Amino acid sequence: MATINVYERYYKADLTANGVKRNGALVMLISTSEEGQIRYEVAVTFFPHVDETDFAVSYDAYFSKVLYEAKGRRSKKREATMLEEFQQHVDELAEAAGGKVLWDFPLREERRG
């Protein structure tokens, strides 16, 4: 199995989960390929981020949904289309959890795989 974060970036965020205030979020577009199958998943995990150096991601406030799953392999064109709708999908996940990703306040540069 090969799992790659096609896109990831840290942002300021707002969520309280399991009694802990979360001030940061890691958002990801994840590609998983195995035995001729490809799956794309959008995910967000909220973490405390208590100071500028705290990037200790906790996975007790992790939310995701599968966008695509079929026979095949990675496609740059498909990934570009998914990234166009990425923010909307993350917002839906965050809202369902009672939180918010603050898109205007990135904490680090984006990374693409």
C-alpha positions in Angstrom: 0.0 0.0 0.0 1.3 3.4 -0.9 -0.2 6.4 0.9 0.8 9.9 -0.1 -0.3 13.3 1.1 -1.0 15.0 -2.2 -1.5 18.2 -0.4 -1.2 19.3 3.2 -1.0 22.6 5.1 -1.4 23.8 8.7 -3.8 26.6 9.5 -5.1 28.4 12.6 -8.4 26.9 13.6 -11.2 26.9 16.2 -12.6 23.8 17.8 -13.1 22.3 21.2 -13.0 18.5 21.2 -12.8 16.1 24.1 -12.7 19.1 26.4 -9.5 20.5 24.8 -9.4 23.8 22.9 -7.9 23.3 19.4 -6.2 26.3 17.8 -4.6 24.6 14.8 -5.7 22.3 12.0 -3.8 20.1 9.5 -5.7 19.7 6.3 -4.8 17.0 3.8 -5.7 15.4 0.5 -4.6 11.8 0.8 -4.0 9.3 -2.0 -3.9 5.6 -1.3 -3.1 3.0 -3.9 -3.1 -0.7 -3.5 -3.4 -3.6 -5.9 -4.6 -1.5 -8.8 -7.1 0.5 -6.8 -6.8 4.3 -6.0 -8.6 6.2 -3.3 -8.6 9.9 -2.6 -9.6 11.2 0.8 -9.9 14.7 2.3 -9.1 15.0 6.0 -8.7 17.5 8.7 -7.2 17.0 12.2 -7.5 19.7 14.8 -4.7 20.0 17.4 -4.1 22.3 20.4 -1.3 24.6 19.0 -0.7 26.3 22.3 2.2 28.4 21.0 4.1 29.1 17.8 6.3 26.0 18.0 3.5 23.5 19.0 2.7 21.4 16.0 2.1 18.2 18.0 -0.8 16.8 16.0 -3.3 14.8 18.0 -5.6 12.4 16.1 -8.5 12.4 18.6 -10.2 15.2 16.5 -9.6 13.7 13.0 -12.3 13.9 10.4 -12.3 12.6 6.8 -14.3 11.5 3.8 -13.5 9.6 0.7 -13.9 11.6 -2.5 -13.0 8.9 -5.0 -12.3 5.2 -5.1 -11.9 3.0 -8.2 -9.6 0.9 -10.2 -6.7 2.9 -11.6 -3.8 5.0 -10.4 -2.9 8.6 -9.5 -4.0 11.3 -11.9 -2.6 14.8 -11.8 -5.8 16.0 -13.6 -8.1 14.3 -11.1 -6.0 15.7 -8.2 -6.2 19.3 -9.6 -10.0 19.0 -9.8 -10.1 17.7 -6.2 -8.0 20.6 -5.0 -10.3 23.1 -6.6 -13.1 21.8 -4.3 -10.8 20.9 -1.4 -11.6 23.9 0.9 -15.3 23.3 0.6 -14.9 19.6 1.6 -12.7 20.6 4.6 -15.3 23.2 5.6 -18.1 20.7 5.6 -16.0 18.3 7.8 -15.1 21.1 10.2 -18.6 22.4 10.4 -20.0 18.9 11.1 -17.5 18.7 14.0 -18.5 22.1 15.3 -15.2 23.8 14.3 -13.7 26.1 11.7 -10.5 26.2 9.7 -9.2 29.8 9.5 -8.1 29.8 5.9 -6.7 33.4 6.0 -4.2 32.3 8.7 -1.8 29.6 7.4 0.8 28.4 10.0 3.2 26.9 7.5 3.8 26.7 3.8 1.8 24.1 1.8 3.4 20.8 0.9 2.6 18.7 -2.2 3.5 15.1 -2.7 
